[in-house]
Amino acid sequence: MLEEQNNEPKRKYEWLSKWAKMTGERARIDAKANNTYIVYEKNGKLVKEFPDGDIVPLKKDGET
């Protein structure tokens, strides 16, 4: 009997993706509890995400 093969590529450290996702989720929870924001990269640019869901581009020093 032939077994079906899974064509999805396997990651060497699959746990790392799960850990990174959980860390991001925890950061959102902490930001909401402390009424602060988180900063991360989106589409090659840094952004701030506020607890209410607003996402604002992070400005560089000296920009208005």
PDB file of N, CA, C and O in Angstrom, chain B, residues numbered from 101:
ATOM      1  N   MET B 101       0.836  -1.182   0.000  1.00  0.00           N
ATOM      2  CA  MET B 101       0.000   0.000   0.000  1.00  0.00           C
ATOM      3  C   MET B 101       0.882   1.247   0.000  1.00  0.00           C
ATOM      4  O   MET B 101       1.802   1.371   0.808  1.00  0.00           O
ATOM      5  N   LEU B 102       0.587   2.162  -0.914  1.00  0.00           N
ATOM      6  CA  LEU B 102       1.368   3.386  -1.031  1.00  0.00           C
ATOM      7  C   LEU B 102       0.850   4.450  -0.070  1.00  0.00           C
ATOM      8  O   LEU B 102      -0.358   4.632   0.084  1.00  0.00           O
ATOM      9  N   GLU B 103       1.772   5.141   0.564  1.00  0.00           N
ATOM     10  CA  GLU B 103       1.407   6.222   1.469  1.00  0.00           C
ATOM     11  C   GLU B 103       1.434   7.535   0.708  1.00  0.00           C
ATOM     12  O   GLU B 103       2.279   7.747  -0.162  1.00  0.00           O
ATOM     13  N   GLU B 104       0.503   8.413   1.046  1.00  0.00           N
ATOM     14  CA  GLU B 104       0.487   9.730   0.420  1.00  0.00           C
ATOM     15  C   GLU B 104       1.633  10.557   0.973  1.00  0.00           C
ATOM     16  O   GLU B 104       1.905  10.542   2.173  1.00  0.00           O
ATOM     17  N   GLN B 105       2.300  11.277   0.086  1.00  0.00           N
ATOM     18  CA  GLN B 105       3.422  12.114   0.512  1.00  0.00           C
ATOM     19  C   GLN B 105       2.936  13.537   0.730  1.00  0.00           C
ATOM     20  O   GLN B 105       2.116  14.053  -0.029  1.00  0.00           O
ATOM     21  N   ASN B 106       3.443  14.145   1.755  1.00  0.00           N
ATOM     22  CA  ASN B 106       3.142  15.535   2.046  1.00  0.00           C
ATOM     23  C   ASN B 106       4.151  16.388   1.295  1.00  0.00           C
ATOM     24  O   ASN B 106       5.355  16.254   1.513  1.00  0.00           O
ATOM     25  N   ASN B 107       3.675  17.269   0.408  1.00  0.00           N
ATOM     26  CA  ASN B 107       4.563  18.077  -0.428  1.00  0.00           C
ATOM     27  C   ASN B 107       5.008  19.371   0.229  1.00  0.00           C
ATOM     28  O   ASN B 107       5.748  20.145  -0.377  1.00  0.00           O
ATOM     29  N   GLU B 108       4.571  19.622   1.462  1.00  0.00           N
ATOM     30  CA  GLU B 108       4.985  20.834   2.160  1.00  0.00           C
ATOM     31  C   GLU B 108       6.435  20.699   2.609  1.00  0.00           C
ATOM     32  O   GLU B 108       6.829  19.658   3.136  1.00  0.00           O
ATOM     33  N   PRO B 109       7.238  21.756   2.401  1.00  0.00           N
ATOM     34  CA  PRO B 109       8.633  21.681   2.854  1.00  0.00           C
ATOM     35  C   PRO B 109       8.705  21.663   4.371  1.00  0.00           C
ATOM     36  O   PRO B 109       7.961  22.377   5.042  1.00  0.00           O
ATOM     37  N   LYS B 110       9.585  20.861   4.900  1.00  0.00           N
ATOM     38  CA  LYS B 110       9.772  20.783   6.356  1.00  0.00           C
ATOM     39  C   LYS B 110      10.878  21.744   6.759  1.00  0.00           C
ATOM     40  O   LYS B 110      11.905  21.846   6.088  1.00  0.00           O
ATOM     41  N   ARG B 111      10.658  22.442   7.855  1.00  0.00           N
ATOM     42  CA  ARG B 111      11.678  23.340   8.395  1.00  0.00           C
ATOM     43  C   ARG B 111      12.559  22.548   9.336  1.00  0.00           C
ATOM     44  O   ARG B 111      12.103  21.636  10.025  1.00  0.00           O
ATOM     45  N   LYS B 112      13.815  22.908   9.352  1.00  0.00           N
ATOM     46  CA  LYS B 112      14.739  22.234  10.245  1.00  0.00           C
ATOM     47  C   LYS B 112      14.374  22.512  11.702  1.00  0.00           C
ATOM     48  O   LYS B 112      14.425  21.618  12.548  1.00  0.00           O
ATOM     49  N   TYR B 113      14.009  23.753  11.982  1.00  0.00           N
ATOM     50  CA  TYR B 113      13.623  24.145  13.344  1.00  0.00           C
ATOM     51  C   TYR B 113      12.184  24.647  13.305  1.00  0.00           C
ATOM     52  O   TYR B 113      11.936  25.846  13.434  1.00  0.00           O
ATOM     53  N   GLU B 114      11.254  23.745  13.131  1.00  0.00           N
ATOM     54  CA  GLU B 114       9.848  24.095  13.006  1.00  0.00           C
ATOM     55  C   GLU B 114       9.320  24.815  14.251  1.00  0.00           C
ATOM     56  O   GLU B 114       8.446  25.677  14.152  1.00  0.00           O
ATOM     57  N   TRP B 115       9.848  24.461  15.408  1.00  0.00           N
ATOM     58  CA  TRP B 115       9.413  25.075  16.657  1.00  0.00           C
ATOM     59  C   TRP B 115       9.694  26.571  16.684  1.00  0.00           C
ATOM     60  O   TRP B 115       9.016  27.314  17.395  1.00  0.00           O
ATOM     61  N   LEU B 116      10.686  27.025  15.915  1.00  0.00           N
ATOM     62  CA  LEU B 116      11.075  28.433  15.934  1.00  0.00           C
ATOM     63  C   LEU B 116       9.966  29.333  15.390  1.00  0.00           C
ATOM     64  O   LEU B 116       9.726  30.413  15.930  1.00  0.00           O
ATOM     65  N   SER B 117       9.297  28.902  14.335  1.00  0.00           N
ATOM     66  CA  SER B 117       8.199  29.692  13.781  1.00  0.00           C
ATOM     67  C   SER B 117       7.062  29.825  14.789  1.00  0.00           C
ATOM     68  O   SER B 117       6.481  30.899  14.945  1.00  0.00           O
ATOM     69  N   LYS B 118       6.753  28.734  15.464  1.00  0.00           N
ATOM     70  CA  LYS B 118       5.686  28.749  16.458  1.00  0.00           C
ATOM     71  C   LYS B 118       6.064  29.663  17.626  1.00  0.00           C
ATOM     72  O   LYS B 118       5.227  30.418  18.121  1.00  0.00           O
ATOM     73  N   TRP B 119       7.306  29.596  18.059  1.00  0.00           N
ATOM     74  CA  TRP B 119       7.788  30.414  19.172  1.00  0.00           C
ATOM     75  C   TRP B 119       7.718  31.900  18.800  1.00  0.00           C
ATOM     76  O   TRP B 119       7.283  32.716  19.612  1.00  0.00           O
ATOM     77  N   ALA B 120       8.139  32.256  17.590  1.00  0.00           N
ATOM     78  CA  ALA B 120       8.111  33.655  17.154  1.00  0.00           C
ATOM     79  C   ALA B 120       6.678  34.181  17.100  1.00  0.00           C
ATOM     80  O   ALA B 120       6.417  35.317  17.497  1.00  0.00           O
ATOM     81  N   LYS B 121       5.755  33.363  16.613  1.00  0.00           N
ATOM     82  CA  LYS B 121       4.350  33.772  16.551  1.00  0.00           C
ATOM     83  C   LYS B 121       3.789  33.990  17.955  1.00  0.00           C
ATOM     84  O   LYS B 121       3.077  34.964  18.197  1.00  0.00           O
ATOM     85  N   MET B 122       4.106  33.091  18.871  1.00  0.00           N
ATOM     86  CA  MET B 122       3.613  33.220  20.243  1.00  0.00           C
ATOM     87  C   MET B 122       4.200  34.453  20.920  1.00  0.00           C
ATOM     88  O   MET B 122       3.518  35.101  21.713  1.00  0.00           O
ATOM     89  N   THR B 123       5.450  34.789  20.621  1.00  0.00           N
ATOM     90  CA  THR B 123       6.093  35.974  21.193  1.00  0.00           C
ATOM     91  C   THR B 123       5.388  37.238  20.720  1.00  0.00           C
ATOM     92  O   THR B 123       5.160  38.154  21.511  1.00  0.00           O
ATOM     93  N   GLY B 124       5.043  37.297  19.443  1.00  0.00           N
ATOM     94  CA  GLY B 124       4.323  38.448  18.907  1.00  0.00           C
ATOM     95  C   GLY B 124       2.941  38.602  19.519  1.00  0.00           C
ATOM     96  O   GLY B 124       2.505  39.711  19.824  1.00  0.00           O
ATOM     97  N   GLU B 125       2.255  37.472  19.695  1.00  0.00           N
ATOM     98  CA  GLU B 125       0.935  37.514  20.319  1.00  0.00           C
ATOM     99  C   GLU B 125       1.033  38.006  21.755  1.00  0.00           C
ATOM    100  O   GLU B 125       0.192  38.779  22.213  1.00  0.00           O
ATOM    101  N   ARG B 126       2.067  37.553  22.468  1.00  0.00           N
ATOM    102  CA  ARG B 126       2.267  37.981  23.854  1.00  0.00           C
ATOM    103  C   ARG B 126       2.565  39.478  23.920  1.00  0.00           C
ATOM    104  O   ARG B 126       2.107  40.155  24.840  1.00  0.00           O
ATOM    105  N   ALA B 127       3.319  40.000  22.966  1.00  0.00           N
ATOM    106  CA  ALA B 127       3.634  41.432  22.928  1.00  0.00           C
ATOM    107  C   ALA B 127       2.358  42.247  22.755  1.00  0.00           C
ATOM    108  O   ALA B 127       2.199  43.292  23.385  1.00  0.00           O
ATOM    109  N   ARG B 128       1.446  41.773  21.900  1.00  0.00           N
ATOM    110  CA  ARG B 128       0.172  42.473  21.709  1.00  0.00           C
ATOM    111  C   ARG B 128      -0.647  42.480  23.002  1.00  0.00           C
ATOM    112  O   ARG B 128      -1.246  43.495  23.357  1.00  0.00           O
ATOM    113  N   ILE B 129      -0.671  41.352  23.698  1.00  0.00           N
ATOM    114  CA  ILE B 129      -1.417  41.264  24.958  1.00  0.00           C
ATOM    115  C   ILE B 129      -0.842  42.227  25.987  1.00  0.00           C
ATOM    116  O   ILE B 129      -1.585  42.943  26.658  1.00  0.00           O
ATOM    117  N   ASP B 130       0.489  42.244  26.110  1.00  0.00           N
ATOM    118  CA  ASP B 130       1.140  43.145  27.065  1.00  0.00           C
ATOM    119  C   ASP B 130       0.897  44.610  26.711  1.00  0.00           C
ATOM    120  O   ASP B 130       0.669  45.433  27.598  1.00  0.00           O
ATOM    121  N   ALA B 131       0.945  44.938  25.419  1.00  0.00           N
ATOM    122  CA  ALA B 131       0.713  46.320  24.995  1.00  0.00           C
ATOM    123  C   ALA B 131      -0.706  46.748  25.330  1.00  0.00           C
ATOM    124  O   ALA B 131      -0.931  47.879  25.762  1.00  0.00           O
ATOM    125  N   LYS B 132      -1.659  45.853  25.134  1.00  0.00           N
ATOM    126  CA  LYS B 132      -3.044  46.185  25.452  1.00  0.00           C
ATOM    127  C   LYS B 132      -3.221  46.377  26.952  1.00  0.00           C
ATOM    128  O   LYS B 132      -3.905  47.306  27.380  1.00  0.00           O
ATOM    129  N   ALA B 133      -2.611  45.507  27.757  1.00  0.00           N
ATOM    130  CA  ALA B 133      -2.737  45.598  29.218  1.00  0.00           C
ATOM    131  C   ALA B 133      -2.092  46.866  29.762  1.00  0.00           C
ATOM    132  O   ALA B 133      -2.569  47.423  30.751  1.00  0.00           O
ATOM    133  N   ASN B 134      -1.015  47.331  29.132  1.00  0.00           N
ATOM    134  CA  ASN B 134      -0.287  48.504  29.614  1.00  0.00           C
ATOM    135  C   ASN B 134      -0.575  49.769  28.820  1.00  0.00           C
ATOM    136  O   ASN B 134       0.056  50.804  29.036  1.00  0.00           O
ATOM    137  N   ASN B 135      -1.534  49.683  27.896  1.00  0.00           N
ATOM    138  CA  ASN B 135      -1.910  50.807  27.037  1.00  0.00           C
ATOM    139  C   ASN B 135      -0.693  51.427  26.340  1.00  0.00           C
ATOM    140  O   ASN B 135      -0.504  52.643  26.358  1.00  0.00           O
ATOM    141  N   THR B 136       0.114  50.580  25.737  1.00  0.00           N
ATOM    142  CA  THR B 136       1.278  51.022  24.960  1.00  0.00           C
ATOM    143  C   THR B 136       1.139  50.468  23.544  1.00  0.00           C
ATOM    144  O   THR B 136       0.059  50.021  23.157  1.00  0.00           O
ATOM    145  N   TYR B 137       2.200  50.494  22.787  1.00  0.00           N
ATOM    146  CA  TYR B 137       2.172  49.990  21.415  1.00  0.00           C
ATOM    147  C   TYR B 137       3.326  49.022  21.205  1.00  0.00           C
ATOM    148  O   TYR B 137       4.243  48.940  22.022  1.00  0.00           O
ATOM    149  N   ILE B 138       3.265  48.285  20.090  1.00  0.00           N
ATOM    150  CA  ILE B 138       4.388  47.431  19.702  1.00  0.00           C
ATOM    151  C   ILE B 138       4.938  47.961  18.387  1.00  0.00           C
ATOM    152  O   ILE B 138       4.222  48.604  17.618  1.00  0.00           O
ATOM    153  N   VAL B 139       6.197  47.691  18.136  1.00  0.00           N
ATOM    154  CA  VAL B 139       6.853  48.119  16.902  1.00  0.00           C
ATOM    155  C   VAL B 139       7.335  46.874  16.181  1.00  0.00           C
ATOM    156  O   VAL B 139       7.938  45.985  16.783  1.00  0.00           O
ATOM    157  N   TYR B 140       7.063  46.821  14.879  1.00  0.00           N
ATOM    158  CA  TYR B 140       7.539  45.710  14.067  1.00  0.00           C
ATOM    159  C   TYR B 140       7.673  46.165  12.618  1.00  0.00           C
ATOM    160  O   TYR B 140       7.260  47.268  12.262  1.00  0.00           O
ATOM    161  N   GLU B 141       8.251  45.311  11.794  1.00  0.00           N
ATOM    162  CA  GLU B 141       8.460  45.636  10.393  1.00  0.00           C
ATOM    163  C   GLU B 141       7.318  45.089   9.559  1.00  0.00           C
ATOM    164  O   GLU B 141       6.937  43.926   9.690  1.00  0.00           O
ATOM    165  N   LYS B 142       6.778  45.938   8.700  1.00  0.00           N
ATOM    166  CA  LYS B 142       5.698  45.543   7.803  1.00  0.00           C
ATOM    167  C   LYS B 142       5.989  46.139   6.435  1.00  0.00           C
ATOM    168  O   LYS B 142       6.126  47.354   6.297  1.00  0.00           O
ATOM    169  N   ASN B 143       6.081  45.303   5.447  1.00  0.00           N
ATOM    170  CA  ASN B 143       6.387  45.743   4.074  1.00  0.00           C
ATOM    171  C   ASN B 143       7.685  46.547   4.009  1.00  0.00           C
ATOM    172  O   ASN B 143       7.779  47.517   3.258  1.00  0.00           O
ATOM    173  N   GLY B 144       8.674  46.148   4.787  1.00  0.00           N
ATOM    174  CA  GLY B 144       9.985  46.790   4.747  1.00  0.00           C
ATOM    175  C   GLY B 144      10.094  48.077   5.542  1.00  0.00           C
ATOM    176  O   GLY B 144      11.145  48.718   5.520  1.00  0.00           O
ATOM    177  N   LYS B 145       9.040  48.478   6.247  1.00  0.00           N
ATOM    178  CA  LYS B 145       9.072  49.710   7.033  1.00  0.00           C
ATOM    179  C   LYS B 145       8.646  49.414   8.457  1.00  0.00           C
ATOM    180  O   LYS B 145       7.835  48.518   8.693  1.00  0.00           O
ATOM    181  N   LEU B 146       9.191  50.163   9.409  1.00  0.00           N
ATOM    182  CA  LEU B 146       8.803  50.005  10.805  1.00  0.00           C
ATOM    183  C   LEU B 146       7.465  50.686  11.051  1.00  0.00           C
ATOM    184  O   LEU B 146       7.219  51.791  10.567  1.00  0.00           O
ATOM    185  N   VAL B 147       6.606  50.014  11.809  1.00  0.00           N
ATOM    186  CA  VAL B 147       5.298  50.558  12.141  1.00  0.00           C
ATOM    187  C   VAL B 147       5.018  50.387  13.629  1.00  0.00           C
ATOM    188  O   VAL B 147       5.586  49.514  14.287  1.00  0.00           O
ATOM    189  N   LYS B 148       4.132  51.238  14.149  1.00  0.00           N
ATOM    190  CA  LYS B 148       3.633  51.107  15.523  1.00  0.00           C
ATOM    191  C   LYS B 148       2.217  50.557  15.424  1.00  0.00           C
ATOM    192  O   LYS B 148       1.418  51.022  14.611  1.00  0.00           O
ATOM    193  N   GLU B 149       1.909  49.560  16.257  1.00  0.00           N
ATOM    194  CA  GLU B 149       0.538  49.053  16.329  1.00  0.00           C
ATOM    195  C   GLU B 149       0.008  49.319  17.728  1.00  0.00           C
ATOM    196  O   GLU B 149       0.575  48.857  18.719  1.00  0.00           O
ATOM    197  N   PHE B 150      -1.079  50.064  17.797  1.00  0.00           N
ATOM    198  CA  PHE B 150      -1.689  50.434  19.059  1.00  0.00           C
ATOM    199  C   PHE B 150      -2.731  49.398  19.473  1.00  0.00           C
ATOM    200  O   PHE B 150      -3.214  48.645  18.628  1.00  0.00           O
ATOM    201  N   PRO B 151      -3.084  49.347  20.753  1.00  0.00           N
ATOM    202  CA  PRO B 151      -4.051  48.357  21.233  1.00  0.00           C
ATOM    203  C   PRO B 151      -5.414  48.430  20.542  1.00  0.00           C
ATOM    204  O   PRO B 151      -6.122  47.424  20.480  1.00  0.00           O
ATOM    205  N   ASP B 152      -5.795  49.600  20.024  1.00  0.00           N
ATOM    206  CA  ASP B 152      -7.089  49.735  19.352  1.00  0.00           C
ATOM    207  C   ASP B 152      -7.049  49.264  17.895  1.00  0.00           C
ATOM    208  O   ASP B 152      -8.060  49.317  17.194  1.00  0.00           O
ATOM    209  N   GLY B 153      -5.872  48.802  17.443  1.00  0.00           N
ATOM    210  CA  GLY B 153      -5.738  48.271  16.088  1.00  0.00           C
ATOM    211  C   GLY B 153      -5.157  49.251  15.088  1.00  0.00           C
ATOM    212  O   GLY B 153      -4.865  48.866  13.955  1.00  0.00           O
ATOM    213  N   ASP B 154      -4.981  50.510  15.474  1.00  0.00           N
ATOM    214  CA  ASP B 154      -4.385  51.495  14.564  1.00  0.00           C
ATOM    215  C   ASP B 154      -2.932  51.138  14.291  1.00  0.00           C
ATOM    216  O   ASP B 154      -2.182  50.806  15.209  1.00  0.00           O
ATOM    217  N   ILE B 155      -2.540  51.210  13.024  1.00  0.00           N
ATOM    218  CA  ILE B 155      -1.153  50.963  12.622  1.00  0.00           C
ATOM    219  C   ILE B 155      -0.629  52.232  11.970  1.00  0.00           C
ATOM    220  O   ILE B 155      -1.179  52.711  10.978  1.00  0.00           O
ATOM    221  N   VAL B 156       0.450  52.773  12.547  1.00  0.00           N
ATOM    222  CA  VAL B 156       1.016  54.051  12.105  1.00  0.00           C
ATOM    223  C   VAL B 156       2.480  53.833  11.744  1.00  0.00           C
ATOM    224  O   VAL B 156       3.203  53.182  12.499  1.00  0.00           O
ATOM    225  N   PRO B 157       2.943  54.371  10.585  1.00  0.00           N
ATOM    226  CA  PRO B 157       4.363  54.253  10.245  1.00  0.00           C
ATOM    227  C   PRO B 157       5.230  54.957  11.283  1.00  0.00           C
ATOM    228  O   PRO B 157       4.884  56.038  11.759  1.00  0.00           O
ATOM    229  N   LEU B 158       6.350  54.346  11.629  1.00  0.00           N
ATOM    230  CA  LEU B 158       7.284  54.933  12.579  1.00  0.00           C
ATOM    231  C   LEU B 158       8.153  55.923  11.816  1.00  0.00           C
ATOM    232  O   LEU B 158       8.778  55.572  10.816  1.00  0.00           O
ATOM    233  N   LYS B 159       8.187  57.153  12.291  1.00  0.00           N
ATOM    234  CA  LYS B 159       8.964  58.189  11.605  1.00  0.00           C
ATOM    235  C   LYS B 159      10.392  58.162  12.104  1.00  0.00           C
ATOM    236  O   LYS B 159      10.662  57.881  13.272  1.00  0.00           O
ATOM    237  N   LYS B 160      11.304  58.461  11.186  1.00  0.00           N
ATOM    238  CA  LYS B 160      12.721  58.542  11.544  1.00  0.00           C
ATOM    239  C   LYS B 160      12.988  59.851  12.269  1.00  0.00           C
ATOM    240  O   LYS B 160      12.211  60.797  12.145  1.00  0.00           O
ATOM    241  N   ASP B 161      14.085  59.914  13.028  1.00  0.00           N
ATOM    242  CA  ASP B 161      14.451  61.136  13.731  1.00  0.00           C
ATOM    243  C   ASP B 161      14.591  62.292  12.735  1.00  0.00           C
ATOM    244  O   ASP B 161      15.206  62.148  11.679  1.00  0.00           O
ATOM    245  N   GLY B 162      14.023  63.408  13.084  1.00  0.00           N
ATOM    246  CA  GLY B 162      14.144  64.593  12.250  1.00  0.00           C
ATOM    247  C   GLY B 162      13.023  64.752  11.239  1.00  0.00           C
ATOM    248  O   GLY B 162      12.887  65.825  10.651  1.00  0.00           O
ATOM    249  N   GLU B 163      12.203  63.710  11.014  1.00  0.00           N
ATOM    250  CA  GLU B 163      11.094  63.840  10.079  1.00  0.00           C
ATOM    251  C   GLU B 163       9.871  64.344  10.813  1.00  0.00           C
ATOM    252  O   GLU B 163       9.702  64.093  12.006  1.00  0.00           O
ATOM    253  N   THR B 164       9.015  65.060  10.093  1.00  0.00           N
ATOM    254  CA  THR B 164       7.785  65.569  10.700  1.00  0.00           C
ATOM    255  C   THR B 164       6.583  64.806  10.240  1.00  0.00           C
ATOM    256  O   THR B 164       5.464  65.107  10.656  1.00  0.00           O
TER     257      THR B 164
END
